[in-house]
Amino acid sequence: MSVEKDIIVVTGSSGTIGYPLCIRFGEAYDVVGFDRKGPPYPPPHADCMDMDLASDESVREGLRNMKEEHGSHIASFIHLAAYYDFSGEPSPLYEQVTVKGTERLLRGLQEFGFEVEQFVFSSTMLVHAPSEPGQKIDEEWPLEPKWPYPQSKVETETLMREINGGIPIVMLRIAGVYDDECHSIPLSNQILRIHERNMMSRVFPGDLTHGQAFLHLEDLIDLFPLVVDRRRQLPPESVFVIGEPETLSYGELQETFQQLIHGDELPTYEMPKVLANTGAWVLDNLPIEEEPFVKPFMVDIADDHYELDITRARTLLGWEPKHSLRATLPKMVAALKADPLGWYKEHELDSPGDLLSTQEEAGEGEEVSTVGEPPSARV
């Protein structure tokens, strides 16, 4: 006699987090994945349905189909899908997808009469004001989002409190995610600059003793089953800051990458913000094919420091990171050295001429392997 499984719903089911998360839940739960139509490819062990969070009709159709095929009782609705743009520029998609998309989901779940034990929202640690080295940010730390992406998360968190309709909500304020190959936009670009001995790799428009908190993807995936398992014990509204308790400074990252990649030591100099802002603006407005990674808004927040206190996650969830960025840096560089051109392609970075020449010398038309499994590397 088969046992009916509880339902887990994952939005953004084909993304970097959603794809392995669906696989993780696949055996023990009836997993429903929502994502936009077309590639990237849906994960196995999940009934994946098309949904565009920016469309009232699409959200209603997706929820209606899910109810017809899976029933109305949901153990946990894990909402990962959101709009994200590393340019730092405002976009109406933050409102349409992140804020209003979440509103459509919550209102639709109530309208269609779903019984939802838990609604989990993927937020960011960047909703908080930065701290100073030695100061730990916890869930009560002041909110001070500084650019449109975290601003949209704060707006969504506020909205969820107002319209949840009694559905228990969990808000996860997550640090920057990486894995053994890197798959972190700021870290991969830092590696690129040092690997190519770019002049910009030797200057930084902020305090070199400051840094950002990070989190290994596998530790994040380990977190979600704990959140789901404890859904009936958690308060009706739960907030967690999620990341590694150790924050590496930008200066230490620079020194470590330099040593791992080139085996030598070069100093990094702090650049005055006025000069850095001018240079970033000029590069951002030059008519060049390759778009610069450093944007003016990044200069303004270069001093921001994020160091996390994960006591609440330890206490209420029993969660503790098993990885550390410090221990993973050599693995990232090893992946780069094992297949430089593949690493650049995997991280969607423009390959320098010497790498392309090496490929041509290896044989015209010869395909170079990529790092990692394509579906799990997608956003």
C-alpha positions in Angstrom: 0.0 0.0 0.0 1.5 3.3 -1.1 1.8 6.2 1.4 0.6 9.6 0.2 3.5 12.0 0.4 3.3 15.6 1.7 3.6 18.3 -1.0 6.6 20.6 -1.3 6.4 23.5 -3.8 9.5 25.2 -5.1 9.4 28.3 -7.3 12.5 28.9 -9.4 12.8 25.1 -9.6 15.4 25.2 -12.4 17.7 27.6 -10.7 21.0 27.2 -9.0 19.3 26.6 -5.6 15.9 25.3 -6.8 17.3 22.5 -9.0 19.3 20.6 -6.3 16.6 21.4 -3.8 14.0 19.6 -5.8 16.3 16.6 -6.1 16.9 16.7 -2.3 13.2 16.6 -1.5 12.3 14.3 -4.4 12.3 10.9 -2.6 10.5 11.9 0.6 8.0 14.4 -0.8 5.6 15.0 -3.7 7.6 17.9 -5.2 5.9 20.5 -7.5 8.3 23.0 -9.3 7.3 26.3 -10.8 9.4 28.2 -13.3 9.2 30.1 -16.5 8.6 28.1 -19.7 11.7 26.9 -21.6 15.3 26.2 -20.6 17.0 25.9 -18.2 15.9 22.3 -17.8 13.6 21.1 -15.1 14.9 18.9 -12.3 14.0 15.2 -12.1 11.8 13.9 -9.3 9.5 17.0 -9.6 6.3 17.8 -11.4 7.4 21.0 -13.0 4.8 23.5 -14.3 5.1 26.8 -16.2 4.5 30.0 -14.2 5.3 33.6 -14.9 5.2 35.5 -11.6 4.7 38.8 -13.4 1.3 37.5 -14.8 -1.9 37.3 -12.8 -3.3 34.8 -15.3 -0.2 32.6 -15.3 0.0 32.4 -11.5 -3.7 31.6 -11.2 -3.4 28.9 -13.9 -0.4 27.3 -12.2 -2.1 27.2 -8.8 -5.3 25.8 -10.3 -3.4 23.1 -12.1 -1.4 22.2 -9.0 -4.6 21.8 -7.0 -6.3 19.6 -9.5 -3.3 17.3 -9.8 -1.9 17.3 -6.3 -4.6 18.4 -3.9 -4.9 21.4 -1.6 -2.6 20.6 1.3 0.9 21.9 1.1 3.5 21.1 3.7 5.9 23.9 2.6 5.8 26.4 -0.2 9.4 27.4 -0.8 9.6 30.7 -2.8 13.0 31.2 -4.4 12.1 32.9 -7.7 12.8 36.7 -7.9 14.3 39.3 -10.1 18.0 40.0 -9.8 20.2 42.4 -11.7 23.9 43.0 -10.8 23.9 46.4 -12.5 22.5 48.1 -9.5 20.0 50.0 -11.6 16.3 50.3 -10.8 14.0 48.1 -12.8 10.2 47.7 -12.9 10.8 43.9 -12.7 11.7 44.2 -9.1 8.2 45.3 -8.4 6.5 43.1 -11.0 8.3 39.9 -10.2 9.7 40.0 -6.7 7.1 42.1 -4.8 3.9 41.6 -6.8 4.8 38.1 -7.8 4.9 37.1 -4.1 1.7 38.9 -3.6 0.1 37.0 -6.4 1.2 33.7 -4.9 0.0 34.4 -1.4 -3.4 35.8 -2.5 -3.8 32.9 -5.0 -3.1 30.3 -2.3 -5.8 31.8 -0.2 -8.2 32.3 -3.1 -8.0 28.7 -4.2 -8.4 27.4 -0.6 -5.0 25.8 -0.1 -4.0 24.6 3.3 -0.4 25.8 3.6 1.6 24.8 6.7 4.5 27.1 5.8 5.5 29.7 3.2 9.3 30.1 3.0 10.7 33.3 1.4 14.3 33.5 0.1 15.5 37.0 1.2 19.1 38.4 1.6 21.4 39.5 4.3 21.8 42.8 2.3 18.4 44.0 3.7 20.4 44.8 6.9 22.6 47.8 7.6 26.3 46.9 7.4 28.3 46.4 10.6 32.0 46.7 11.6 34.5 43.9 11.9 33.7 42.1 15.2 30.0 43.2 15.1 27.7 40.4 14.4 24.5 41.0 12.5 21.5 39.1 13.8 17.8 39.1 12.9 17.1 42.3 15.0 19.9 44.3 13.3 18.5 47.5 11.7 17.3 47.3 8.1 19.1 49.5 5.5 18.9 48.1 2.0 21.2 50.2 -0.3 20.3 49.2 -3.8 17.2 47.9 -5.7 17.7 44.2 -5.1 17.7 44.2 -1.3 15.1 47.0 -1.4 12.7 44.7 -3.2 13.3 42.0 -0.6 12.4 44.4 2.3 9.3 45.5 0.5 8.3 41.8 -0.1 8.9 40.9 3.6 6.7 43.8 4.7 4.0 42.7 2.2 4.1 39.1 3.4 3.4 40.2 7.0 0.3 42.1 5.8 -1.3 39.6 3.5 -0.3 36.1 4.6 -3.8 35.4 5.7 -2.7 33.3 8.7 -0.2 31.2 6.6 3.0 30.8 8.8 5.9 32.6 7.1 9.6 32.0 7.2 12.1 34.6 5.9 15.6 33.5 5.2 18.1 36.3 4.9 20.9 34.5 3.1 24.5 35.4 2.5 26.3 35.3 -0.9 26.1 31.7 -2.2 29.1 29.9 -3.8 30.2 26.3 -4.5 33.4 24.4 -5.1 33.8 25.7 -8.6 32.8 29.3 -7.4 29.5 30.2 -9.1 29.5 33.5 -7.3 29.4 36.6 -9.5 31.6 38.8 -7.2 34.1 36.1 -6.4 34.4 34.9 -10.0 35.1 38.4 -11.2 37.6 38.9 -8.5 39.3 35.7 -9.6 39.2 36.8 -13.2 40.9 40.1 -12.5 43.7 38.5 -10.5 44.1 35.6 -13.0 44.6 38.1 -15.9 46.8 40.4 -13.7 44.4 43.2 -14.5 45.4 46.6 -13.2 42.1 46.9 -11.5 42.9 43.8 -9.4 45.5 45.8 -7.4 43.1 48.6 -6.2 40.0 48.6 -4.0 37.7 51.6 -3.3 37.1 50.7 0.3 38.5 49.4 3.6 40.5 46.2 2.9 39.7 44.9 6.4 36.0 44.8 5.6 34.2 41.9 3.8 31.0 40.0 2.9 29.6 36.9 4.5 29.2 33.8 2.2 27.5 30.4 2.3 28.3 27.2 0.4 25.4 26.0 -1.7 25.4 22.5 -0.1 25.0 24.1 3.3 22.0 26.1 2.0 20.4 23.0 0.6 20.9 21.2 3.9 19.0 24.1 5.6 15.7 23.7 3.9 14.8 20.1 5.1 15.4 21.4 8.7 13.0 24.3 8.1 10.4 22.0 6.7 10.8 19.4 9.4 10.3 22.0 12.1 7.4 23.8 10.4 4.9 22.9 13.2 7.3 24.1 16.0 8.4 27.4 14.5 6.6 30.7 15.4 4.0 31.9 12.9 6.6 34.4 11.7 10.2 33.4 11.7 13.3 35.3 10.4 16.7 33.8 10.1 20.1 35.2 9.0 21.9 32.4 7.2 25.6 32.3 6.4 29.0 31.3 7.6 30.0 32.8 10.9 33.5 33.8 9.6 33.7 36.7 7.2 37.0 36.9 5.2 38.1 40.5 4.5 38.5 41.7 0.9 42.2 42.1 1.5 42.6 38.5 2.7 40.7 37.2 -0.4 43.0 39.2 -2.6 46.1 37.8 -1.0 44.8 34.2 -1.0 43.7 34.3 -4.6 47.0 35.9 -5.7 49.0 33.2 -3.9 46.8 30.3 -5.2 46.7 31.5 -8.8 50.2 32.9 -9.3 52.2 31.7 -6.3 53.4 35.2 -5.4 52.4 38.2 -3.4 51.3 41.6 -4.7 49.9 44.4 -2.6 46.4 45.8 -3.0 46.0 49.5 -2.6 42.9 51.4 -1.3 41.7 53.9 -3.9 40.0 57.2 -3.0 36.2 56.9 -3.7 36.1 60.1 -5.7 38.7 58.7 -8.1 37.1 55.2 -8.1 33.6 56.6 -8.8 34.9 58.7 -11.7 36.7 55.7 -13.2 33.7 53.4 -12.8 31.4 56.0 -14.4 33.8 56.4 -17.4 34.2 52.7 -17.9 30.4 52.2 -17.6 29.8 54.8 -20.3 32.5 53.9 -22.8 31.3 52.5 -26.2 33.1 49.2 -25.7 31.8 45.7 -26.4 32.8 44.2 -23.0 30.7 45.6 -20.2 32.7 46.4 -17.1 31.8 44.4 -14.0 32.5 47.3 -11.5 29.5 49.7 -11.4 29.4 53.1 -9.7 27.0 51.8 -7.0 29.6 49.1 -6.0 32.1 51.8 -5.2 29.6 53.5 -2.9 29.0 50.2 -0.9 32.6 48.9 -1.0 33.1 49.7 2.7 30.1 47.7 3.8 30.9 44.9 6.1 28.6 41.9 6.8 29.4 39.5 9.6 26.6 37.2 10.8 25.3 35.8 14.1 23.6 32.5 13.3 22.6 31.7 16.9 18.9 31.6 16.0 19.4 29.1 13.2 21.6 26.9 15.4 19.0 27.0 18.2 15.7 26.7 16.4 16.8 24.7 13.4 19.8 22.8 14.5 21.7 24.1 11.5 25.4 24.7 11.2 27.5 25.2 8.1 29.8 22.3 7.3 31.8 24.2 4.7 33.8 27.4 4.8 34.8 29.9 2.2 38.4 29.8 3.5 38.7 26.0 2.9 36.9 26.2 -0.5 39.1 28.9 -2.2 41.8 26.4 -3.2 39.1 24.2 -4.9 37.8 27.2 -6.9 41.3 28.0 -8.2 42.0 24.3 -8.9 38.8 24.2 -11.0 40.1 27.3 -12.9 43.5 25.8 -13.5 42.2 22.4 -14.6 40.2 23.9 -17.4 40.6 27.7 -17.7 38.5 28.2 -20.8 35.7 25.9 -19.5 35.7 27.8 -16.2 35.3 31.1 -18.0 32.4 29.7 -20.1 30.8 28.2 -17.1 30.8 31.6 -15.3 29.8 33.5 -18.4 33.0 35.5 -18.5 34.8 36.7 -21.6 37.9 34.6 -22.3 41.1 36.5 -22.9 43.0 36.1 -26.1 45.7 33.8 -24.8 43.1 31.2 -23.6 41.4 31.3 -27.0 44.7 30.9 -28.8 45.5 27.9 -26.6 42.2 26.3 -27.6 42.9 26.9 -31.3 46.3 25.3 -30.9 44.7 22.2 -29.3 42.8 21.6 -32.5 40.2 23.5 -34.6 36.7 22.6 -33.6 37.8 20.6 -30.6 35.3 21.1 -27.7 36.6 22.1 -24.3 34.9 20.7 -21.3 32.9 22.9 -18.9 33.0 22.8 -15.1 30.0 21.3 -13.3 26.6 20.1 -14.4 24.9 22.7 -16.7 21.4 22.6 -15.1 22.6 23.1 -11.5 24.8 26.0 -12.6 21.9 28.0 -13.9 20.1 30.9 -12.2 
